[in-house]
């Protein structure tokens, strides 16, 4: 069993889990999730790596921020946590919202390798359809569709489940255009997408692949937004091969 640990980071009681020894690998969860989402993956990887899974502020056992945070604040919090744990040049694995944070964090600290799965953060380029997930809407701010965007996000499950404070955080986070951060990534990067992902469609993975020159894209058949849970063995094979390769 992997036990939760806590530290005071940025004046917040912050929770994380840690397992294994070796090169550091940091797991950054998606919106509405926690370190526990990665429990099985963390156990599997702990035989080769020192694996840290965080509870972002407002999730799991970490206190919620009093201010309305964006990706920059979450990246700063993660940076401070890693400094307290004396973790240097880690590999980062970001799922969904965690991918957003990883993009910004990569610009702040040395990162050895980057893995994004079902990540968000690049604005869409066309008008949304009725089926467009809320996470795929930030780019439409630039087209004067703020009212339409707010209606859609207010109807999303993530928004409905969030506290009033975290609803404001969600609105701020998904409105951020992180393409400038993605364009500057020069480290080896692996993109893993579920072929049936409806939250962050494969088109978003393809956009990341086109934006990050050093990236490779793997599409997992039969999987959705949580590919690392839906086919853990295939996911593990992909990231182990990537992390153990010499570049």
LINCOR-V58732 format. One line per field, one symbol per residue. phi: phi as a letter, one per 30 degrees, with the letter a starting at -180 (. if undefined). psi: psi as a letter, one per 30 degrees, with the letter a starting at -180 (. if undefined). Layout:
phi=???
psi=???
//
This chain:
phi=.cddbbbdbhicdccabbaibjddbcccdddicaeddceddddddddbbdccccceejbhccdddddddcddddddededddddchcbhddcbccheddeddeddedcbdbdbbbcbhdbkcddcbddcdcddedcceddedciceddddddddcddedddddedddddeddddddcceedddcdbdebccbbdecdcdbeeeddddedddcedcbccccdiccdcedcdbddddddddddddcdcc
psi=kjkklkljkhgkjkkllkkllakkkkkjllkgaaeffgeeeeeeffffljkkkljkkflbgkkkkeljlaeeeeeeeeeeeeeeghkkhlkkjkkcefeeeeeeeffflkkelkkkkhllfkklflkklfgklefgfeffefggheeeeeeeeffleeeeflleefeeeeeeeffkjgeeeefgkflkkkkkkkfgjfeileeeeeeeefejeglkkkkjkglbfiefeeieeeeeeeeeeefflk.
//
